[in-house]
Amino acid sequence: MRIRRKCVLRAKNVRYFIMTWKEAIERPGAEQMMHVRTLMESRSMLDRVPDQELIVGNIEGQNYMVATRGERYAMIFSPNGLRFTAAMGRIAGEKVKASWFNPRNGEFTEIGEYDNQGEQSFHPPSSGRRDDWVLVLDSI
C-alpha cells in the first residue's frame, strides 16, 4: 500500500509531500530540467540578474511569469503558453533576435528580429496545460 503525502505547510513549518523523491524523479518535469539547464548555461551567467520589469502586466497565481537578463540577452518564462507583452530596451543593442525555447524537448524556434525599444507582444507557438515556453531575446 502506497501512502500519498500532500504538500501542506503545517504548524511549526513541517511539510508533507504528495510523493517521494524517487517517484518525482520519474515525472516529465524532472527530465525537462536538463533542457532548462542547457538553456541557462548557454548564456553568460556572470551578468545575469532577475528582471521582472521585462514583463508588462504580469499575472498573479499559477500563471505568474518570471524573467531574467544579462547585458546582451533576456529570457521570459511563459507558463501554459500565455501571450504577454515584453518591455524592450532592457538589454544592449538597437535590435534583438527572438526565439522560442521549448523546455519539453530543448529545441529553439527563431521568430524574427525586433526593434529593441518600446513594448512588443509575443504569443508562444502553443498554449494549454503543460505548454510552457521561454522567450529568448539576443542582442544583434
N, C-alpha and C positions, 0 to 999 in steps of 0.2 A: 504494500500500500504506500503510495507516494503522497507525501504531505506537501500541500501548496502553502507557501508563506506569502502573505500580502505585504507589499512595501508600504508600511504605515509608520508615521512618526508617533511614537507613544511617549508617555511620561518618562522623564529622565533621558530623553534622546535615544531611546532604544529603537532600532529599525528592524522590521521583519520583511523579508523579500519573498516575491512570488515564485522564485525558482533559485536553484543553486547556481554557482558559477559554472559548474560542469554542464548544466542544461543551457545556460545563457550563451556559452561559447559556440553552441550549435545553431544559434539563431542567425537569420540572414544578416542582421546588422553587424554582427561580430566579424563576418567575412568582409563586409564592406569597409571596415575600418582600415584595412590595408590600402584601399584605394584613396581614402581620405588622407592617410599618412603620406602616400606618394604625392598627392596634390600639395600638401603643406610643405613638404620637403623640396618641391620643385621651384620654389621662390625663396629669396633671401629671408631668413628669419631674424637677422640681427636688427633690422629696422622695422619689423612688423609690430603693429600696435592694434588693439581693438578700436574700431571706429564706427559706432552706431549712427553717427551723423551722415554716413553714406546712404542711409535708408530714409526716404521721405515718407512720413506717416506709417511707422511700424505698427504691427498688430500685436496686441497682448495675448497671452494664453498660449495654447499649444501651437499656434502658427507664428509665434514670435521669430523674427528673422535676426540673424547675427552677421556682423561684418568685421573685416579686418583689412588692413592695408600696409603696404610698405611704401617706399619712396616712389617706385615705378609700377606698382600693381595694386589691385584691390580684389577682394573676394567677398561675395554676399551669398549667404546660405538662404535658400527659399524652401521652407518645409512644404510638402504637399504640392509643389509646383505652382505656388501662388504668384500672380502677377504683382509687380511692385515698381516703384519709381526710385531711381538712384540719383543722388546728388553728385553731379560730375565736378571735376576740378579739384578733387581732394588728393590726386596724385600728379606727378610731373607730366609735362607734355601737352601739346595742343590737341592731339588726337589719341584715342585708345583703340586697341583691338579687343573685341568682346568675344568670349567663348562660353559655352555651357559645359560644365563638368558634370558627368553622371556618376554619382558615388556608388551606384549599384554595379557598374562594370568598369569604372576607371577611364572611360572614353571622353574625349573632348569633341565638341562640335563648334566650329567657328561660325559666328553670326554676323560679323562685319566690323566696320570701323565707324567710330562716333566722335563728334566733337567733344572735347573734354571741358565742357562748360555748361552751366545751367542744370536742368533736370532731364532725365531720359527714362522713359518707361521700358520695362523688359517683361516679356512673357515667356516662361520656360516652355520647352518643347512638349511637355505633357503635364497633366495635373491629376491629383487624386491622392488617396491614401497611399503612402509609401513612395510617391513620386517626388522625392527630394531632388533639388538641383543646386549647383553652386555657379553663380555668375563670376567669371574671372575677367578682369579688365587689366590689360597690359599697356603701358605707355609705348607709343611708336614715334 
